[in-house]
Amino acid sequence: MRDVREERGVGRGGGTGATGAGYLGAAAAWSASFLFIKVAVGVLSPGQVVVGRLVLGAATLAVVMAVTGRPWPRGPRVWAELAGMGAVLCVVPFLLFSWAARDLPSGLSSIYNAATPVATMLVALALLPEERLTRAKTGAFLTAAAGVVLVAAPWSAAGDLGGGRALTAQLACLGGTVCYGLGFVCTRRFLRRTPYDAVTVTAGQIGAGALLSLVLAPFAAWGPVRLTPAAGAAMLALGAISTGVAYIWYARVIDAWGATLASTVTYLTPVGGVVLGVLVLREELALREVAGGVVVVLAVLVGQGRLRMPGRPRSTRPEDTGHVSGGIPDGAGQEGEERQRPVRRR
């Protein structure tokens, strides 16, 4: 039986071009999210930022569901899984990064977020045997990580930070990164074994996360709400775009490319953060940031099999190139899994 998404031209993430556009769109939205969070926590508590972000994101996705005529997921077991993914992928990491933003520069927070592929790699090896890592991919991930370090230069920011509060904030960022890695892999598994498409799953995750955040609001989002025009605009963009629309794009990328390759989107967030700092905050752009950005982009392309290392012969095996039929990066053994995928509902 054919996948209904393929009949509508959006099977496996909508094709290479559409998936790549979603990948870059999510990278841009999440690069800006650090700026939005930094502005918002200036007047709101971290808990208030999380509640507002998730409620706005859920409202945006509810509109998308209504306009496209998609039915919501059904069944207590399905919603229990969506709630679990919403907690791991949204509520907990959003709260950790928002709390850390009070004490850390946005660039230093972004470098920890950029470590998500490392966490995803470890979780994927344990839970997704089809996502085997080749030497080329591993080398690309490590090279991209080095480029991220070069962009963010934590040795420069860390020198200006002091006390145990800054250390705790950095540990909070690491905790958020681990949550993202686990959440991405769980999303991948859920998409592969259920009949729901990426939009429906994303709406369910964010919606469940919003409800959970409202339940926790009396404990985690107390205090008066003082909303300035700048903070209001930042929250609107953070919720509607960085949380709503971007998560649809990213869920489709996970479905098409696999959790490990899709998680490399976080390697681009520090690059976007630097550009926003120059354009919005008039920060100076250092040579190391330009060089690191180039390293990051090239490493991501190599990891996705779109560029090959010099002197390395081009391989046609899926486990070496990260490609399967159709030229879309994916994990080894996924073609067999594709044949067993249930019919998707829309």
C-alpha positions in Angstrom: 0.0 0.0 0.0 1.4 3.4 -1.0 2.3 6.1 1.5 -0.3 8.8 1.2 2.4 11.4 1.6 4.2 10.1 -1.5 0.9 10.4 -3.4 0.8 14.1 -2.4 4.4 14.7 -3.5 5.7 15.0 0.1 6.9 11.6 0.8 10.2 11.3 2.7 10.4 14.9 3.5 9.1 16.3 0.2 12.1 15.6 -1.9 15.8 16.6 -1.7 15.2 20.3 -2.5 12.3 20.7 -0.1 14.1 18.9 2.7 17.2 20.9 2.2 15.1 24.1 2.4 13.5 23.0 5.6 16.9 22.1 7.0 18.2 25.7 6.3 14.9 27.2 7.5 15.1 25.4 10.8 18.7 26.5 11.2 17.9 30.1 10.6 14.9 30.0 13.0 16.9 28.4 15.7 19.9 30.7 15.2 17.5 33.6 15.9 15.9 31.9 18.8 19.0 32.6 21.0 18.6 36.3 20.3 14.8 36.1 21.0 15.4 34.2 24.3 18.1 36.7 25.4 15.7 39.6 24.8 12.7 37.9 26.5 14.5 36.8 29.7 15.4 40.5 30.3 11.9 41.1 31.5 10.3 37.6 31.9 11.2 34.6 34.0 12.6 31.5 32.3 9.4 29.6 33.1 7.3 32.4 31.6 9.3 32.3 28.4 8.8 28.6 28.1 5.0 28.8 28.7 4.6 31.7 26.2 6.8 30.0 23.6 5.0 26.7 23.7 1.5 28.2 23.8 2.2 30.4 20.8 3.8 27.5 19.0 0.9 25.2 19.7 -1.6 27.9 18.5 0.4 28.3 15.3 0.4 24.6 14.7 -3.3 24.3 15.5 -4.0 26.8 12.7 -1.9 24.8 10.3 -3.7 21.6 11.3 -7.1 23.3 10.7 -6.2 24.9 7.4 -4.7 21.7 6.0 -7.6 19.6 7.2 -5.4 17.1 9.1 -7.0 15.0 11.9 -5.4 15.0 15.3 -3.7 11.8 16.6 -6.0 9.4 18.5 -5.6 7.0 21.3 -4.3 7.3 24.8 -1.1 5.4 24.0 -0.3 7.7 21.1 -0.9 10.8 23.2 1.2 9.4 26.0 4.1 9.1 23.6 3.6 12.5 22.2 3.5 14.0 25.7 6.7 12.2 26.6 8.4 13.6 23.5 7.0 17.0 24.2 8.5 17.0 27.6 11.9 15.7 26.5 12.1 17.7 23.2 10.4 20.9 24.3 9.6 21.6 28.0 12.8 20.5 29.7 15.4 21.8 27.2 13.5 25.1 26.6 13.5 25.7 30.4 17.2 24.8 30.8 18.3 27.0 27.9 16.1 29.9 29.0 17.4 29.6 32.6 21.0 29.5 31.3 20.4 32.6 29.1 20.3 34.8 32.3 23.9 34.1 33.1 25.6 33.1 29.8 26.3 34.9 26.5 24.1 33.7 23.7 27.1 32.5 21.8 28.2 30.2 24.6 24.7 28.8 24.9 24.7 28.2 21.2 27.9 26.1 21.3 26.3 23.7 23.7 23.2 23.5 21.5 25.5 22.8 18.6 26.8 19.7 20.4 23.4 18.1 19.9 24.6 15.8 17.0 27.1 14.2 19.5 24.3 13.4 21.9 22.1 12.2 19.0 24.9 10.0 17.7 25.2 8.2 21.0 21.5 7.8 21.5 21.0 6.7 17.9 23.7 4.0 18.2 21.8 2.6 21.2 18.3 2.9 19.8 18.5 3.0 16.0 20.7 0.2 14.6 19.9 1.4 11.1 21.7 4.7 11.7 25.2 3.3 11.6 28.0 5.8 11.5 30.8 5.5 8.9 34.3 6.9 9.3 33.4 9.8 6.9 30.4 10.8 8.9 32.2 10.6 12.2 35.1 12.6 10.8 32.6 15.2 9.5 30.8 15.5 12.8 34.1 16.0 14.7 35.3 18.5 12.2 32.1 20.4 12.4 32.3 20.4 16.2 35.8 21.9 15.9 34.4 24.6 13.6 31.7 25.4 16.2 34.3 25.8 18.9 36.2 28.2 16.6 33.0 30.3 15.9 31.9 30.6 19.5 35.3 30.7 21.1 34.3 29.6 24.6 37.7 30.3 26.0 37.1 34.0 25.4 33.6 34.0 26.9 34.5 31.7 29.8 37.1 34.1 31.0 34.5 36.7 31.7 32.3 34.3 33.6 32.7 33.6 37.2 31.2 31.8 40.2 29.3 28.6 40.5 26.2 30.1 38.9 27.9 30.3 35.5 29.1 26.7 35.8 25.6 25.6 36.7 24.2 27.4 33.7 26.7 25.6 31.4 25.6 22.3 32.9 22.0 23.3 32.2 22.9 23.8 28.5 24.5 20.4 28.4 21.4 18.9 29.9 19.3 20.6 27.3 21.5 19.2 24.6 21.1 15.7 25.8 17.3 16.2 25.9 17.4 17.3 22.2 19.4 14.3 21.2 17.0 11.9 22.9 14.0 13.7 21.6 15.2 13.7 18.0 15.8 9.9 18.1 12.4 9.3 19.7 10.7 11.5 17.0 12.5 9.5 14.3 11.2 6.2 15.7 7.7 7.5 16.2 7.5 8.8 12.6 8.7 5.5 11.2 6.2 3.2 13.0 3.0 5.3 13.0 0.7 6.5 10.3 1.0 10.2 11.1 3.0 12.7 9.1 5.5 15.2 10.3 3.1 18.1 10.7 0.7 16.0 12.8 3.4 14.6 15.0 4.9 18.1 15.5 1.5 19.6 16.4 0.9 16.8 18.9 4.4 17.2 20.5 4.2 21.0 20.8 0.5 20.8 21.9 1.2 18.3 24.6 4.3 20.3 25.7 2.1 23.4 25.9 -0.4 21.7 28.1 2.3 20.3 30.3 3.9 23.7 30.7 0.6 25.2 31.7 0.2 22.5 34.4 3.7 23.4 35.7 3.2 27.2 35.4 2.1 27.8 39.0 5.4 26.2 40.1 7.9 27.3 37.3 6.4 30.5 35.9 5.3 32.5 38.9 5.7 36.3 39.3 4.3 39.3 37.5 4.4 39.5 33.7 6.1 42.7 32.5 6.1 42.6 28.7 7.9 45.3 26.7 7.3 45.8 23.0 10.7 44.3 22.2 10.1 41.3 24.5 6.6 40.8 23.0 7.9 40.7 19.5 10.7 38.3 20.5 8.2 36.0 22.1 5.9 36.1 19.1 8.7 35.2 16.8 10.1 32.6 19.2 6.7 30.9 19.5 5.2 31.1 16.1 8.4 30.7 14.0 11.2 29.1 16.1 8.8 26.7 17.9 5.9 26.3 15.5 6.9 26.4 11.9 10.5 25.4 12.4 9.6 22.2 14.2 7.4 21.1 11.2 10.4 21.7 8.9 12.7 19.8 11.2 10.4 16.8 11.7 10.3 16.4 8.0 14.1 16.5 7.8 14.3 13.8 10.6 11.9 11.6 8.6 13.9 12.0 5.4 17.5 12.1 6.5 17.5 10.3 9.9 18.0 11.6 13.4 21.8 11.8 13.3 22.2 13.7 10.0 19.3 15.9 10.7 20.8 16.9 14.1 23.7 18.6 12.3 21.4 21.6 11.8 22.6 22.7 15.2 26.1 23.1 13.8 24.7 26.1 11.8 23.1 27.9 14.7 26.3 29.5 16.1 27.0 30.8 12.5 23.6 32.4 12.3 24.0 33.8 15.8 27.2 35.5 14.8 25.5 37.0 11.7 22.6 38.3 13.8 25.0 39.7 16.3 26.6 41.8 13.6 23.4 42.9 11.9 21.2 43.5 14.9 23.6 44.2 17.8 26.4 45.7 15.7 29.0 43.3 17.0 32.4 43.0 15.2 33.0 39.8 13.2 36.3 38.2 14.0 38.4 36.2 11.4 38.1 33.1 13.5 34.3 33.3 13.3 34.4 33.5 9.5 36.9 30.6 9.3 34.8 28.5 11.8 31.6 29.2 9.8 33.3 27.9 6.6 34.5 24.8 8.4 31.0 24.1 9.8 29.2 24.4 6.5 31.8 22.2 4.7 31.7 19.6 7.4 27.9 19.4 7.3 28.0 18.9 3.5 30.6 16.1 3.8 28.5 14.5 6.6 25.5 14.4 4.3 27.4 13.0 1.4 27.0 16.1 -0.8 30.8 16.7 -0.8 33.5 14.0 -0.8 36.9 14.3 0.9 39.8 15.1 -1.5 41.5 11.9 -2.7 38.6 9.7 -1.5 36.9 7.7 -4.3 33.1 8.2 -4.6 31.3 5.2 -3.2 27.9 4.0 -4.2 27.2 2.0 -1.1 24.6 3.6 1.2 26.6 2.9 4.3 29.5 5.0 2.9 27.7 7.8 1.3 24.7 8.1 3.7 22.4 8.0 0.6 19.6 5.6 -0.4 17.4 5.6 -3.4 16.4 9.0 -4.5 19.7 10.6 -3.4 18.4 11.5 0.1 20.8 11.0 3.0 19.7 8.3 5.4 20.8 5.6 7.7 21.9 2.2 6.5 19.2 -0.4 6.3 16.5 2.2 6.0 15.1 1.0 2.7 13.8 -2.2 4.3 12.3 -0.1 6.9 10.7 2.1 4.3 8.9 -0.9 2.8 7.3 -1.6 6.1 6.2 1.9 6.9 2.4 2.2 7.5 0.2 4.3 5.4 0.4 7.9 6.6 -2.7 9.9 7.7 -3.1 13.5 6.8 
